[in-house]
Amino acid sequence: MTTPALARLLTGLPDRLPGLRAVYEDLHAHPELSFQEFRTAGVIAGRLRGQGWDVTEGVGGTGVVGVLANGEGPVVLLRADMDGLPVRERTGLPYASRVTAVDSEGDEVPVMHACGHDMHVTCLLGATAQLAAARGAWRGTVVAVFQPAEEVGGAPAMIEDGFPDRFPRADVCLGQHVAPAPVGFVGTRPGPVMAASDSLRVRLFGRGGHGSTPESTVDPVVMAAAVVMRLQTIVSRETGAAQNAVVTVGSLHTGTKENIIPDTAELRINIRSTTPVIRDRVLAAVERIVRAEAAASGAPKDPEITALNSFPVTVNDERATGTVLTALTGAFGRERVFTLPQTLTGSEDFGVFGTALGVPSVFWHFGGADPALFRDADPESLLQDGLPANVPANHSPHFAPVPDPTIGIGVTALLAAAAPWLCPEDPRPATGEEA
């Protein structure tokens, strides 16, 4: 049951939704790579200023922070990430991305919002508009954080740019992520909610030569293939069945022509882990395997292993998560809100904010997929059995949340989660006079 305070915060939202959908479609059609979100940041900053927020741009590179002070009370941080991915969109939507960009390696790549960050930005802009329009319904300060480069250093970059000292210190940090679950469902859990992530670049060194005389070379292509195959045994043979870890080789580059054996090969490896012990074990196994395969191949030089980025397990504060779950249940109903049974192997750097500020944080997921794709499946069974084959997951070129009613649900979830701090004892009826 929606509380009177939340009802006041939501007043006028239905009238706002068509405009928010237009924002979403615009952002979806114009994605930008990590730390290149200049247009997106400009759209965000302009809308926040129009709503009456105090806006700071360029935080941690391209980050945008809006602050709305509304009397004495708690400080609540709401966060959305805003970067796209180097993926060629294949959704067939009328507002599909046709954008290309030059990545950090100097290569031209297609760009797509394949992880729903355009949805996150839209929902937070909707929440900021509602908060600005209903100032009589809440008290305190809201810090709206639009973060660049999620998973590749965006949150740490904002912290290193003085975020803790430049903006009001939050009492709680709240964030959300759209998921390939039926629209209308919301899930989270206390404690570890998402895995740690470590990304590595590995350079293997061989000795190049002609394809007709492989005996005079040390072939880094074969070496790289052996590394890739052996890495698969870390999870299957060195990690227990009840322990969660994922090792992914997402990129392998070597050679230029079919009859030339090259000198080098480069792999990009991503590791997900849910405990420090498993993380250390998997990282050590990756290094051991890479070095052993190079030695077995007779490599003329030891491989180079470089850490690209790393962030820890996302941990939800137990007490704050209980408060948020109660608030979300009141907003959506008990049948739509559930506690995740286990830590997800996806990763997030959102937790960096709460850790840096020394305050509790809560992160949740909300469904954005057409329920008709799931037949009789529910979100909890999806965690056990996996997605149906016809449901695109995040990072797929076919991933695209259903705008309606996902946008409204995302806005409502943010406001519902923030309400216990911003209006914990507001007994006034939902008159909507401030909307």
Residue, then its C-alpha position, 0 to 999 in steps of 0.5 A: m500500500t502506497t504511503p501518503a508521503l510517497a503518493r505526494l511524491l508521485t503526484g503528476l508522474p503519469d503526466r510526466l511519463p510521455g516526456l520521459r519516454a522521449v528523453y529515453e528514446d533520445l538517449h537510446a539513439h545517442p549512446e556514448l562510450s565510457f568517459q565520453e558521455f559529453r552529450t548525455a551529460g549536457v542533456i542531464a545538466g540542462r534538465l536538472r537546471g530547468q528543474g531548479w537543481d544546483v548542478t556541477e558538471g565534469v566530476g570525475g571526467t564527465g560525471v554530473v551531480g545535482v544537489l537539491a536542498n530542501g530544509e533540515g533532514p537526511v541527505v540521500l544520494l541517488r545514482a544512475d550510470m550513463d555510459g553505453l557499450p561497444v556493441r552494434e545494436r540489432t533490436g530493430l527499434p525505430y530509435a535504435s542506435r546507429v552511432t559509432a565512436v573511437d574507443s580508448e584504443g583508437d579503434e572505431v566501434p559501434v555504440m549501443h545502450a546494451c545494458g540499460h543505462d539510458m533507462h537509469v538516467t531517464c528514471l533518475l531524471g524523472a525522480t529529480a523532477q518529481l522531487a523538485a515539484a513536490r518540495g512540500a512532501w519531503r525534507g532534507t537534501v538529495v544528491a543526484v549522481f549521474q556517473p560515467a564509466e560504470e565498471v571501468g573506473g567511473a565511481p572511483a574517478m568521481i571519488e578521486d575528484g573530491f566528491p566526498d568533500r565537494f558535495p553534501r555527505a549522504d546518510v544513505c546511497l541508493g541505486q538500481h539497475v534494469a534487468p532482463a526480468p519481467v517488467g514490474f518485478v523488483g529484487t534485492r538482498p541484504g549483504p553481498v548483492m553483486a560480485a567483485s570484478d577484475s579485468l586484466r590485459v595479457r600480452l603473450f610473446g612468440r617469435g613470428g615467421h612464415g606460415s609454411t615453416p612453423e618449426s622456426t617460430v613460436d606461435p602466439v596464436v596456439m599459445a593464446a588458444a591453449v591459455v583460453m581453453r585452460l582458463q575454463t578449468i578454473v571454475s570447473r576444476e578449481t572452484g567448488a560447486a557452491q562457490n560463485a566465480v566467472v572467468t571470461v575471455g572477452s577479447l583476443h587479438t593477434g595477427t594480420k594475415e593467414n600465412i604470417i605467424p605473428d609475434t604477439a597475442e593479446l587477451r582481455i580477461n574479466i573475472r567475477s567473484t563473490t568472496p575475497v578468498i575466491r577472488d584471490r584463488v581465481l586471480a592466482a590461477v589465471e596468472r599461473i596458467v598464463r605463465a605456465e602455457a607461455a613456458a610450455s610453448g617456449a615463449p622467448k619472453d615472459p607474458e605481461i599481465t596488466a590490471l585494467n580495473s578492479f572493484p569489490v563485491t557490492v554489499n547492501d547494508e542489512r538494516a537499510t536494505g530491510t527499510v528499502l524492501t519494506a518501502l518497495t513492497g508498499a509501493f508494488g505489492r508483496e507479490r512483486v518484490f522479492t529477496l534475491p536468494q544469492t549474490l549475482t555474478g554481475s558487477e557494479d562499482f556503485g558500492v564505491f560511493g557508500t564505502a568512500l563516504g562511510v555510509p550504508s548503501v542499497f542496490w536493487h534490480f527492477g525488471g524491464a522485459d515484456p512479461a509475455l516472453f516468460r510464460d509462467a516463469d517468475p524472477e526467482s526461478l529465473l535465477q535458478d534456471g536461467l533466462p528463456a532463450n528468447v529473452p535478451a540479457n544485458h550486453s546483448p545487441h538485442f537488449a532493450p527494456v520495454p519503455d512503458p511501464t518500465i520508466g514509471i516503475g523505475v521512477t517510483a522505485l527510486l522515490a519509494a526507496a528514498a521516502p523513508w529517509l526524506c519523509p519518514e513521519d509525514p502524516r499529511p494526505a496526498t493532496g498534490e498541491e506542490a506538484 
